[in-house]
Amino acid sequence: MRWTESDLRFIVETVATRRRDHDHIIALVRDKDDLLEPMLDDPRLAERLLSEQEAFLRVSPRLMFAVLLRRVRRDLQQRGFVLEVDERGKRLPVFQAGDVRALLEEPTTRDYLVEMLCSFVRTNTAVLYWRDARGWRKRKISDINLDDMVALCHWVEPEFRGRIYKRIGDIALFLTGIYPDHAGVLVHRPRTFTRAERTIADYERDGKRFYALAARQPEPPWTTAVFEQLAERFTLARHALNTLSDTYLKPLRSHYFAPPAGGETAG
């Protein structure tokens, strides 16, 4: 991961409290993951982020998510359960805290979740044009809309599909993890489809399927092992993000993410 200068200063000022030569320490730890990793695990980082409102203005989303996911991992050492969100938005205890914590103990998977969350801080739309027997047609495409990304799979060359498979898996994980209360609302399906309800189970099925497809690509857009793990342990990853969202991100979600408004909408 790459940290901003503000991130590095925040880390060093928070962790190296007995030192005053912060500029020197920043120069020493910059781009040195072996030195930064134990500093990111320091509980004082999460405590400062959570206690100082202006702290969130100083750090990048990447540092915030990295620190808070580590905080979730520590929290689960003291808990025997996580809360499962059912289709009506009700929280039910599920005794899988140890399995979720084990997932977050794996650095590559944890880093993937951080990068995935960062990818939704700013989303993109585009208008695609194509010609068929009826003439020129167009469709607005959003990279936070699962239906749009599935449709895009059919239009791009095979060598570009791996990144779209990844994005579809990410959308399913992000919506059910960070916005589980919105995951069962009405969605507008394109063209010949009618309005229908996509449930959390539907998202989970799609997420597993497309992560598995991403893992089978000749040149996957991340490590094959991570995609295989997310395909097999999607529910645990969702529980990790549910815990992160409910415990720490709820008051911040509108600042970092554009909330789903009435569900997904396809252009």
C-alpha positions in Angstrom: 0.0 0.0 0.0 1.0 3.6 -0.5 0.3 6.2 2.2 0.0 9.9 1.8 2.4 12.2 3.6 -0.5 13.2 5.9 -1.1 9.5 6.6 2.5 9.0 7.6 2.6 12.0 9.8 -0.6 10.9 11.5 0.8 7.4 12.1 4.1 8.7 13.4 2.7 11.4 15.6 0.2 9.0 17.1 2.5 6.0 17.7 5.9 7.6 18.3 4.8 9.8 21.2 8.1 9.8 23.0 9.9 11.2 20.0 10.0 14.7 18.6 12.0 14.0 15.4 8.9 13.0 13.5 10.2 14.1 10.1 13.2 11.8 10.6 11.0 8.8 11.5 8.7 9.5 8.6 11.7 9.4 6.2 12.8 6.1 7.8 9.4 4.3 7.5 8.3 5.6 4.1 7.7 2.7 1.7 8.9 0.2 4.3 6.0 -2.1 5.0 7.9 -4.1 7.5 8.2 -1.0 9.7 4.8 0.4 9.1 2.8 -2.8 9.6 3.3 -3.1 13.4 2.6 0.7 13.7 -0.7 0.2 11.9 -1.6 -2.4 14.5 -1.1 0.1 17.4 -4.5 0.5 19.1 -3.8 4.2 19.6 -4.5 4.9 15.9 -8.0 3.7 16.1 -8.6 5.4 19.4 -7.5 8.7 18.0 -9.5 8.3 14.8 -12.6 7.5 16.8 -12.1 10.2 19.5 -10.9 13.2 17.4 -13.5 14.2 14.8 -11.0 16.3 12.8 -8.7 13.3 12.5 -10.8 11.9 9.7 -10.0 15.1 7.7 -6.3 14.4 8.0 -6.1 10.8 6.8 -6.9 9.1 3.5 -9.8 6.6 3.2 -7.1 3.9 2.8 -5.6 4.6 6.2 -9.0 4.9 7.9 -10.2 1.5 6.5 -6.9 -0.2 7.2 -6.9 0.9 10.8 -10.6 0.2 11.5 -10.4 -3.3 9.9 -7.6 -4.0 12.3 -9.7 -2.7 15.1 -12.5 -5.1 14.0 -10.1 -7.9 14.1 -9.1 -7.0 17.7 -12.7 -6.6 18.8 -13.5 -10.1 17.6 -11.0 -11.5 20.0 -13.4 -10.6 22.8 -16.6 -11.6 21.1 -18.0 -15.0 20.3 -20.5 -13.9 17.6 -21.1 -11.5 14.8 -24.4 -10.0 13.8 -26.1 -11.4 10.7 -28.4 -9.1 8.8 -31.5 -10.8 7.6 -33.7 -9.8 4.7 -35.8 -7.5 6.9 -32.7 -5.7 8.3 -32.9 -7.5 11.7 -29.6 -8.3 13.4 -29.2 -11.9 14.5 -26.1 -13.3 16.4 -24.1 -15.8 14.4 -21.3 -17.6 16.3 -18.6 -17.2 13.6 -16.5 -14.5 15.2 -13.4 -16.7 15.3 -13.7 -17.5 11.6 -14.2 -13.8 10.6 -11.2 -12.9 12.7 -9.1 -15.6 11.0 -10.1 -14.1 7.7 -8.9 -10.7 8.8 -5.6 -12.1 10.1 -4.6 -12.8 6.5 -2.7 -9.7 5.3 -3.4 -10.1 1.6 -7.1 -10.6 2.1 -7.3 -7.7 4.6 -5.4 -5.4 2.1 -7.8 -6.5 -0.6 -10.8 -5.4 1.5 -9.2 -2.0 2.1 -8.5 -1.4 -1.5 -12.0 -2.6 -2.4 -13.6 -0.2 0.0 -11.4 2.6 -1.4 -12.7 1.9 -4.9 -16.2 2.9 -3.8 -15.3 6.2 -2.4 -15.5 7.6 -5.9 -17.6 5.8 -8.5 -17.9 6.4 -12.2 -20.5 6.5 -14.9 -20.2 6.4 -18.7 -22.5 6.2 -21.7 -22.0 3.4 -24.1 -23.1 3.4 -27.7 -23.6 0.4 -30.0 -25.3 -0.4 -33.3 -27.6 -3.3 -33.9 -30.4 -4.1 -36.5 -32.5 -1.3 -35.2 -29.8 1.4 -35.4 -27.7 3.2 -32.8 -28.5 2.6 -29.2 -27.0 3.8 -25.9 -27.0 2.9 -22.3 -25.7 4.7 -19.2 -23.3 2.4 -17.2 -22.4 2.8 -13.5 -19.6 0.9 -11.9 -21.6 0.5 -8.7 -24.5 -1.1 -10.5 -24.3 -4.9 -10.6 -26.7 -5.2 -13.6 -24.7 -2.7 -15.6 -21.5 -4.6 -15.0 -23.1 -7.9 -15.9 -24.3 -6.4 -19.1 -20.8 -4.9 -19.8 -19.3 -8.4 -19.6 -21.2 -9.3 -22.8 -19.9 -6.3 -24.7 -16.1 -6.3 -24.0 -13.4 -8.5 -25.3 -12.5 -11.6 -23.2 -9.2 -10.2 -22.1 -11.0 -7.3 -20.3 -13.6 -9.5 -18.5 -11.4 -10.3 -15.5 -11.6 -6.8 -14.1 -15.4 -6.7 -14.6 -15.8 -10.0 -12.9 -13.8 -8.6 -10.0 -16.0 -5.5 -9.9 -19.2 -7.5 -9.8 -17.9 -9.5 -6.9 -16.9 -6.3 -5.2 -20.3 -4.6 -5.7 -22.0 -7.6 -4.2 -19.7 -7.6 -1.2 -19.7 -3.9 -0.7 -23.5 -3.5 -0.8 -24.2 -6.5 1.5 -21.3 -5.6 3.8 -21.6 -1.8 4.2 -25.2 -1.3 3.3 -27.0 -4.5 4.2 -30.2 -2.7 5.0 -30.4 -1.6 1.3 -29.4 -5.0 -0.2 -33.0 -6.3 -0.4 -34.7 -3.2 -1.8 -36.3 -3.0 -5.2 -33.9 -2.7 -8.1 -34.6 -1.7 -11.7 -33.5 -4.4 -14.0 -32.7 -3.4 -17.6 -34.8 -3.8 -20.7 -36.9 -6.9 -20.8 -36.7 -7.5 -17.0 -39.3 -6.2 -14.7 -38.9 -4.7 -11.3 -37.8 -7.4 -8.9 -36.2 -7.8 -5.5 -32.6 -8.9 -5.2 -32.1 -10.3 -1.8 -28.9 -10.6 0.2 -28.8 -14.3 -0.8 -28.9 -13.2 -4.5 -26.0 -10.8 -4.0 -24.1 -13.5 -2.2 -24.6 -16.0 -4.9 -23.5 -13.5 -7.6 -20.5 -12.4 -5.5 -19.3 -16.0 -5.1 -19.8 -16.8 -8.8 -18.0 -13.8 -10.2 -15.1 -14.0 -7.7 -14.7 -17.6 -8.8 -14.7 -16.4 -12.5 -12.1 -13.8 -11.7 -9.9 -16.4 -10.1 -10.0 -18.5 -13.3 -8.7 -15.7 -15.5 -5.3 -16.2 -17.1 -4.1 -12.9 -15.6 -6.4 -12.2 -12.7 -6.6 -8.5 -11.5 -5.4 -9.6 -8.0 -4.0 -12.8 -6.7 -5.8 -15.9 -7.6 -5.8 -17.1 -4.0 -7.7 -14.0 -2.8 -10.4 -14.5 -5.3 -10.7 -18.2 -4.5 -10.9 -17.4 -0.8 -13.6 -14.7 -1.3 -15.6 -17.1 -3.5 -15.5 -19.7 -0.8 -15.8 -17.4 2.3 -17.9 -14.6 1.0 -20.2 -14.8 4.0 -17.3 -14.3 6.4 -16.0 -11.3 4.4 -19.6 -9.9 4.5 -19.8 -10.4 8.3 -16.4 -8.6 8.7 -17.7 -5.6 6.7 -21.1 -5.7 8.5 -19.2 -5.4 11.8 -17.1 -2.6 10.4 -20.1 -0.7 9.1 -22.4 -1.1 12.1 -19.7 -0.4 14.8 -17.6 2.3 13.2 -18.7 3.5 9.8 -22.4 4.3 10.2 -21.9 8.0 11.2 -19.2 8.3 8.4 -20.8 6.5 5.5 -22.4 9.5 4.0 -19.1 11.3 4.0 -17.1 8.5 2.3 -19.7 6.7 0.2 -22.7 7.8 -1.8 -25.5 5.9 -0.1 -27.8 3.7 -2.3 -30.9 5.7 -3.0 -33.9 3.4 -3.4 -31.7 0.6 -4.5 -29.6 0.1 -7.6 -30.8 1.8 -10.7 -29.9 0.8 -14.2 -29.8 3.4 -16.9 
